[in-house]
């Protein structure tokens, strides 16, 4: 009953946000309309039952005209063939793909302008070194002034540096950035699709979409409505700090252990299959240890630790992540949601990433993965493989050898990115496939909570929505006060 009420509330809130958007557009209240769309996008991203919403797309494009009128004086710029802008609304350092793209661009004969948020100042040591190596220009955007302000700042930076090429690497709810990119018609715009499995808006804000696997290419064609000639395939590699000092393990370093890393929400649901698999492996080898690195809901991990006292350990993310993987027997992928970068970390370290290919989402994470290593379709087959790896050292060594060469090299990545800029193509052929999204939709529906509705609306960027949803904001403020008192 509660679940039905939750989804009824979702539908009611979605309808209300759409009505607010249209009303605000009619009254020329552009900022209010953008805030309503921001809330709608965040809700849709967390619910993830569709990959495109035509209402959102139509209103974003309609509002881009108003954004353009407000910044008309800055939109008549020419372009410089040697200038590339990389717009990064995330502002992370080595997490994600910005760092490896910037490393590749740094080796080319282009003037690089890197644009990110003021909140990233002083928090990107690796990216800062990369940018210094090629004398790149760094510019920051202040996000506190609203979506129109963000769009205006970005437009002015484009007018100032006049790029011929631009990369759009942004969060799904970066409404201001998306609106600005709609307007750069004279710039060749590349969208970097980091989250190919999730909802994101702005399908008409770029010319080409760079996907990292066949799964994303097929999904973008069939569910986002992108043309085949817009889709470019470029696998990525994980940035690794091989020089990080190993900080040790929370148990005797002579012990054999298996390892998983990443956000814990990826392990929840589907009847706790992930935790049952780990329990089976720990039972198979009574001396085996299990280590999990990451943050989130650790309730199931604590239950597992109670079942195997002194053999289950949970640590935070650490800079020596790669050095930990190098020392494990093999890597156990999260389930039901697979860790893409984690899979690549494991393969790069020469460790087998035991993986259930749930809903096809594990395909294409490694090069030639169908031939070189097995993606399992169920836990029974995976556990049979785990049993053999745990009891046959020669087999473990032989299978681990197969991991070498399954991640694109840094040099190949850079060469292909240069080809994208010069020819708008890569050397990777796309293998189109039909994607069944049923399992993925069920997972997200199962994991959806009331807080995803509340937090989408009652956040600092959506202050104009308080008149429409006062109780949402009061509830959030009350919770914040109670949390401080605790």
N, C-alpha and C positions, 0 to 999 in steps of 0.2 A: 504493500500500500504506500509506504514511504517513498519507495522508488518511483512509483507512478506519479506521486505528487511532485517529486523532484523534476521529472521530465515535463510535467505540465507547467511548472514554474519556469522552466527553461523556455518552452514554447511561448508562454505569455510574455516573458521578458524580451525575447527576440522580437516578437510582434510590436511591443511597445517601443523598443529602440529603433525599429524601422520607421514607425510613425513619427517619432521625434526627429529622425534624420530628414524625412520629407517635409515636415513642418518647418524645420530650421532652414532648409534650402529655399522654400517658398518665401520666407521672411528675410532672406539674405543673411542669416546668422551662421556664417560659414564655420566658425570655431565650434559652435554647439553641434553642428552636423558632423564635424570631424571627430568630436569626442564620442558621440553616439556610435559612429562607425568603429572607433577604437574599441569601445566596450563590446560591440557585436563581434568583432574579429577575435578578441581574446576569448570570448565564450566559445566561438566556433573552433578555435584552435584547440582548446582543452577538450571539447566534446568530440571533435574530429569525426563526424559522420559524413562529411562531404569534403571535396578538395577545391570546390569553387562555388561561389554564391553570386549569381548574376545581379541580385539587388546590390550587393556590396560593390561589384565591379562597375555597374552603371553609375552609382552615386559617386564613387571615387573619381570616375572620369568626368562626370558633370561638375563636381566641385573643383577639379583641377583647372577648369576654365576660370573660376572665381579666384583661385590662387594665382593664376597667370595674370589676371587683370590687376591684382594687387602688387604684382612684381613686374609689370610690363616693361619698365625701363631697363631691367637687367636681363631680359630674355632675347635681346637682339644681338647677342655676341657671335663672333666668328669662331672658328676652331683652329687649333694648332696641331699639325700632324704628329708632332713629337711629344704630346702631352697626354698623360693618362691620369684620371682621377680614380682613386679607390675609396669608395664610401662604405664605412664600416659602422653600423649603428650598435653593434655589440660592444665593442671596445675592450674585448678580452685580449690576452697576450698570446699564449700558445694554444689555448683551448679553441677548437673550431678550425677554420680553414684560412683565416686572414693571414697568418704568419707565413704559411707555405706559398700562398699567392704572391705576397709581397717579396719573399725571397726570390721567386722566379722573375718577377718584374724588375727587381734590383739588378739583375744580370743583363738586362736589355738596354738598348739605347733610347730610352724614353725618359722624359722628365716626369717624375712620380709626385703626385699630390695625394697625400693620405688624409682623409677627413674622418674624424670620429667624435665621440662625446667628451665634454669637459671632465666628466667623471673618470675618464681613463687616464688623465694626466698623472704621470709618475708611477703608473701601474702596469706599464708594458715594457719591461726591460729588454726582452728579446726583440720585439718589433722595433723598438727604438734603435737598437744596434743595426738591424737590417736597414732601416731607413737612413741612418747616418752613413752607411756604406755606399749609398748611391746619391748622397746629397739631396734626398727627397724633401719636399715641403710638407709640413704637418700643420693642419688647421683643425680647430675644435668648434663644435656646435654646442650652444647652451640649450638644454632641453626644457628648462623650467618655464619658458614663456608661452607655451602652447604649440599646437601643431602648425598653425599659420606661421609662427615665428621660426620654427625649425625649417619649414619649407623655404621661407624667405632667406634665411641664413645660407642654406645650401645653394639656392639659386644665385645669390650674390657671389659665392665662392666659385661657382661654375663660370659666371660672367668674368670674374677676375682672372682665372687661369685658362679659360677657353680650351678645354680638352677636346680632342678628337674622339677619345675612347673613355668609357666610364664603366666601372664595376659597381653593381648594386648588391651589397652584401648586408642584408638587414633582417631585423626581427619582423615577424609577421604583423605585429602591431605598431610598426614604425610608420604611422599614417602620414606624418609630415614629410618624411623622406620619400615615400612612395608617390605622394602628390607632386613633389618636385620632379621626380624622374619622368612622370608623364609628359612634362613640358620640354624636355631636352631632345626635341625631334631631330636636331642637326648633329647630335652626338651618337656614335655607335655604342649602344648600351647593352651590357652583359649582366644578366642576373645569375648569381651563384646560388644554386639551390642546395642549401645545407640540409634542410629538413624535407626530404623528398616524400616522406610518408605522412606529412601533416598538412592541414589546411593553411593556406596563406593567400592573401589578396594581391591585387595589382598585376594581373596577367597581361595587361596592356601597357605596362610602364617600362618595358624593355624590348629590345630587338631580338636578342638571343638568350637562351637559358642554358647554362652550363650544368649538366647533370653528372653525377659520379658513377652511375650504374644503369644497366638496362631497365631495372625496376622503375627508377625515377623517370626515365625517358618515356616509357610506356604509360605510366600514370599521368604524366603531364600531357601527353597527347590525347589519351582517351578520357581523362576525367577533368583536366584543367582546360582543355580545348586549345592547346598550343599546336601550331603547325609542325610537321616533321622537319621542315627546313629551318625552324627556329631552335631546334634541340641539338646541342653539342655534347658529346660524351667525353669526359675527362676524369678518369679515376684519380683519387687523391692518395697521399701518403701521410702518415702521422708524424707530426713534429716530435723529435726525440731529443731529450737532453742526455746524451750519453755520458756527459762529464759529471752529472750529479753524483754526489757522494752517497753511497748506500748507507742508510740509517739503521739497518738491522731489522730483525723480525721480533715479534712479541713472544717467540718461543725459541727453543734450541735450534740454531741454524743448521744443525746436522739432520734435522727431521725432514722427511718428505712431505710436501704440501701441494695442494691444488689451490687455484686462485681465481677470483672474480673481482672486477672493478666496475665502478660506474654508479649512477643513481639507483637507489634501492627500489624505487617504484617500478623499475623494469623487471623486478623479480616477483611482483605480487600478482595474485589472481590466477585463473585457470586451475583452481584446485590445489594451489601451492606445489605444482609439479616441480618447479625449480628446487625447492627445499627438500622434497622427497628424493630428488636425484642426488643431491649432495649427501643426504642421509644414507642412501644406498652405497655411495662410494666410501664413506667413512666406515660403513659396516664391512664392506669388502676387504678393506685394509685397516685393521685395528690400530696400526701405528701412524696412519695418515693424519695430517693436520689440514684445516681449511682456513683460508684467510680471505676476508672481504674488505676491499678499500672503497669507500664512498659514503655519501650521506643520504639521509631520508628516513623513511619509516622502517625502523629496525626491529619491529615487534616479532616478526617471524624468525629473524636471525637470532633473537634472544631465546626463542623456544627451541631452536636447533641447538644452541649452545647448552641449554639445559639437558638435552638428550645426550650430548656428547661432551661431558664436562672436561675442560682443559684442552679441547681439541678444535674449538671454533673461535675465531678471533676477528674482531671488527676494528679497523683503523680508518682514519680520515685520509683523504687524498694527500699524496706526498710528492715532492719533486723528484724522488728517486723511484717513481712508478715503474719505469722501464727496467730498472735494476731488480725490482721485486719479481717482475714477470720472468726475467732471465733465470731466476733461481727456482721457479715452480716446476712441477712435473708436467702439467699441462693446464690449459686455461679452460674454465667452464663458462660458456657464454650465458648471459642473463636470459631469462624466459619469463613471460611470453614476449617481451620486447628485447630484441637483439641489440647489443652494443656494437655499432659500426666501427668506430675508432678503436674500441677495445679489441675487436677481431683482428684489426691490422697491427696493433701493438704486439699481439701474441705472435702472429705470423712473422713479423720483423725480427722478433726475438728467437725465432725458431721453435716456437711452442705451438702445439696443436690446440686450436680453439674448438672444443666440442660444442656443437651448435645444432639446435633444432630449427629447421627452416620454416618457421611459423608464418603462414600466409605469404610465403615467397619473399619475406623481407630480408633474409640473410643472403640472397643471391646477389652476386656482383660485388660483394665487399672485397673479394680477393680476385686477382687476375687468374683466369682459367680455373676458377675454383671447382667447376663441375668435374674437371679431369684430375685435378691434383689433390683434392681432399673432399671428404664426404660430408654433405649436409644431411642430417637425419630428419626424418619426417615424424618421428615419435620418440618418446622417452625410452621405450623398451629397447629399440635398436641402439640408441645412444649409450644406454647403460651397459649393453653387451660389449660395445667398443671400449667403454671406460674400464670394465672388468679386465679386458685383455691388456689394456695399457698399464694397469696397476699390477698385473701379475707376470708380464712378459717384457723384461727390460730390452731385449733385442728388438722386439716389435715396436716398443715405444721410441727407441732411437731411430729405427727405420722410418716410421711415420713422421717423426719430427723433421727429418731431412727433407720431406716433401714440402715443407713450409717455405723453404728458401726460394726467393724469386717471385713470390705471389703478391708482392706489393710494388706498385710503380716506383721507379727510382726518381730521385730528386732531379736528375739531369733530364730524364724523359719527360717528366712533368713540365719542366721549364720550356723544353723544346715545343711541346704540344700547346702550351699557353701562348707562346709566340706565334705559332701557326694560327691560333684562334684570332689573335689581333690582326694578323696580316691577311688571312684568307677566310676567316670565319668557318673553319672546319678543323677536325682533328684526324689523327690516324687510327682512331678507334671506331670500328663499325658498330652501329646500334643493332641489337638483336631484339626486335619487337616481340612482345608477348602479351597475352591476355592476363590481366591482374584481377584476382578474386579478392575483393576487399572485405568480405563478410567477417572473417575472423578478426581483422584489425578493428572494424567498427564495434564488434562485440566487446573487445578488450577495453576500448576507450569508454564505451557506455558503462561497463562494469566499474571502471575506475573513477567515473565522473562523480563529483561531490558538490554539495550546495555552495561551498566556498568559492568554486570556480565562477559561479554567477555573481556572488557578492563582490569578489575581488576584481572582477572585470569592470564593474561599474564604479565602486567606491575606491578609486585610487587617485593619487595626486594629479594625474594628467586630465582627469575628467571632472573638474570642479563645477563646471556648468550643469552637470547632470544632477546636482544635489536637489534642485527644485523639482525634479521629476521622480527621484528615488531618495527622499530624505531619510527613510528608515534604514536604507543600506549604509549610508554614511554615519548615522547615529550608532548603528550596531558596530561598525568598524572602530569608531572612536571609543565606544564603551569597552570593547575587547582590548584595545590598546592600553586603556587606563588600568583595567584589571590585570593585564600582563605585567605592567610596571609595578603594581602593588605586590605581586607575587615575587 
